[in-house]
Structure formats: C-alpha cells, structure tokens
C-alpha cells in the first residue's frame, strides 16, 4: 500500500471511529452532532442523504466542475460512512472488497456474483 493509500485508509478509519462515538448507545447527542442526529433517526434519514448526495455528484460531474465533483464526492462518502456505522461495518470492509476486486475484469467480477 502506498503512503497516500495508507493515509486515505487512516483518514477513513478515524472518521469511522468518530462516527462510532456518535451512535445513540455510545452517548451521541443528536442536539450537538449532525452525525448523531442521522444515526438516531435511523436508515431513512441517512439513506435519503445518500440519494441526495449521489444526485448532486452526478450534477457536478455533468457540469464538469472539479471542485464541486470533489466536494460532492466527499459528501457522498461521508453519508456512506454513516450507513456503514449504522450497520456495524467499517471502511476497512469496503477497502478489503475493493482490494479483492483489484485486477479483476469488471465484467468477470459482476458475472461471478449470485444472480438475484
């Protein structure tokens, strides 16, 4: 793993650690923390935000404005981290899945998934 990748993984882990403290059962205060508020409201709240942020990213990409693309991607990733926290998952789980897929053809990887 490169120094930059390790740094990115460390940042995601630190954010996940902070989000864990915002869970209602860990004393997260919805009056004092946006993250705690989302976690207290449950999946409908953060899933709605994920949809909104994904749409905003699509619009930023269509406009081709790099700063907005980065900003909207950060917003989307943050809300996805909230979802991971709710479901007691970690960014390391996602990174491990990406590592597993690295070097695989996307078509091959998709074909290997169980059919719905």
PyMOL commands that set and color helices and strands:
alter all, ss='L'
color gray80, all
select helices_A, chain A and resi 3-22+24-26+34-41+43-63+66-86+91-101+106-111
alter helices_A, ss='H'
color red, helices_A
deselect
rebuild
show_as cartoon
